[in-house]
Amino acid sequence: MMQLQDALAQAEAHLRNANELAGRPVGKEELMYMWDNQITALDNFLADSESVPDDKLKALRGQLRDTKKKLTDAVLAFEAQESGETV
Protein backbone atom coordinates (compact mmCIF):
# COMPACT_ATOMS: atom_id res chain seq x y z
CA MET A 1 0.00 0.00 0.00
CA MET A 2 1.21 3.47 -0.83
CA GLN A 3 2.20 5.62 2.16
CA LEU A 4 0.55 9.03 2.60
CA GLN A 5 3.77 11.09 2.38
CA ASP A 6 4.83 9.27 -0.79
CA ALA A 7 1.37 9.70 -2.27
CA LEU A 8 1.32 13.45 -1.54
CA ALA A 9 4.80 13.98 -2.98
CA GLN A 10 3.97 11.95 -6.07
CA ALA A 11 0.64 13.73 -6.53
CA GLU A 12 2.31 17.15 -6.44
CA ALA A 13 5.02 16.03 -8.89
CA HIS A 14 2.45 14.52 -11.26
CA LEU A 15 0.33 17.67 -11.07
CA ARG A 16 3.31 19.92 -11.81
CA ASN A 17 4.40 17.80 -14.79
CA ALA A 18 0.90 17.35 -16.17
CA ASN A 19 0.03 21.04 -15.87
CA GLU A 20 3.25 21.99 -17.64
CA LEU A 21 2.41 19.61 -20.47
CA ALA A 22 -1.25 20.68 -20.58
CA GLY A 23 -0.09 24.26 -21.10
CA ARG A 24 1.60 23.37 -24.37
CA PRO A 25 -0.04 22.53 -27.69
CA VAL A 26 0.28 18.89 -28.72
CA GLY A 27 1.97 20.09 -31.91
CA LYS A 28 3.56 17.10 -33.60
CA GLU A 29 2.57 13.49 -33.89
CA GLU A 30 6.12 12.48 -32.88
CA LEU A 31 5.58 14.19 -29.51
CA MET A 32 2.31 12.41 -28.86
CA TYR A 33 4.07 9.81 -26.73
CA MET A 34 4.73 12.52 -24.11
CA TRP A 35 1.01 13.10 -23.67
CA ASP A 36 0.22 9.39 -23.78
CA ASN A 37 2.92 8.65 -21.18
CA GLN A 38 1.66 11.41 -18.90
CA ILE A 39 -1.94 10.19 -19.15
CA THR A 40 -0.81 6.63 -18.37
CA ALA A 41 1.27 7.85 -15.41
CA LEU A 42 -1.76 9.74 -14.07
CA ASP A 43 -4.00 6.69 -14.51
CA ASN A 44 -1.50 4.49 -12.67
CA PHE A 45 -1.02 6.96 -9.82
CA LEU A 46 -4.76 7.51 -9.40
CA ALA A 47 -5.28 3.74 -9.21
CA ASP A 48 -2.35 3.19 -6.83
CA SER A 49 -3.36 5.99 -4.46
CA GLU A 50 -7.09 5.22 -4.40
CA SER A 51 -6.93 3.49 -1.02
CA VAL A 52 -4.94 6.22 0.79
CA PRO A 53 -7.39 8.17 2.97
CA ASP A 54 -6.47 11.86 3.23
CA ASP A 55 -8.36 15.07 2.46
CA LYS A 56 -5.37 16.85 0.90
CA LEU A 57 -4.63 13.83 -1.28
CA LYS A 58 -8.31 13.64 -2.25
CA ALA A 59 -8.17 17.28 -3.42
CA LEU A 60 -4.94 16.66 -5.34
CA ARG A 61 -6.46 13.59 -6.97
CA GLY A 62 -9.39 15.74 -8.13
CA GLN A 63 -6.96 18.24 -9.68
CA LEU A 64 -5.10 15.38 -11.34
CA ARG A 65 -8.32 14.03 -12.84
CA ASP A 66 -9.13 17.52 -14.21
CA THR A 67 -5.66 17.88 -15.69
CA LYS A 68 -5.83 14.37 -17.14
CA LYS A 69 -9.07 15.36 -18.87
CA LYS A 70 -7.35 18.45 -20.36
CA LEU A 71 -4.51 16.27 -21.66
CA THR A 72 -6.92 13.69 -23.06
CA ASP A 73 -9.02 16.39 -24.73
CA ALA A 74 -5.88 17.94 -26.27
CA VAL A 75 -4.81 14.56 -27.65
CA LEU A 76 -8.26 13.85 -29.09
CA ALA A 77 -8.44 17.33 -30.65
CA PHE A 78 -4.98 16.88 -32.18
CA GLU A 79 -5.85 13.45 -33.57
CA ALA A 80 -9.10 14.79 -35.03
CA GLN A 81 -7.27 17.70 -36.62
CA GLU A 82 -4.63 15.40 -38.07
CA SER A 83 -7.29 13.23 -39.66
CA GLY A 84 -9.09 16.26 -41.06
CA GLU A 85 -12.10 16.17 -38.73
CA THR A 86 -13.67 19.25 -37.21
CA VAL A 87 -13.08 19.52 -33.49
Secondary structure, 3 states (H helix, E strand, C coil): CCCHHHHHHHHHHHHHHHHHHHCCCCCCHHHHHHHHHHHHHHHHHHHHCCCCCCHHHHHHHHHHHHHHHHHHHHHHHHHHHHCCCCC
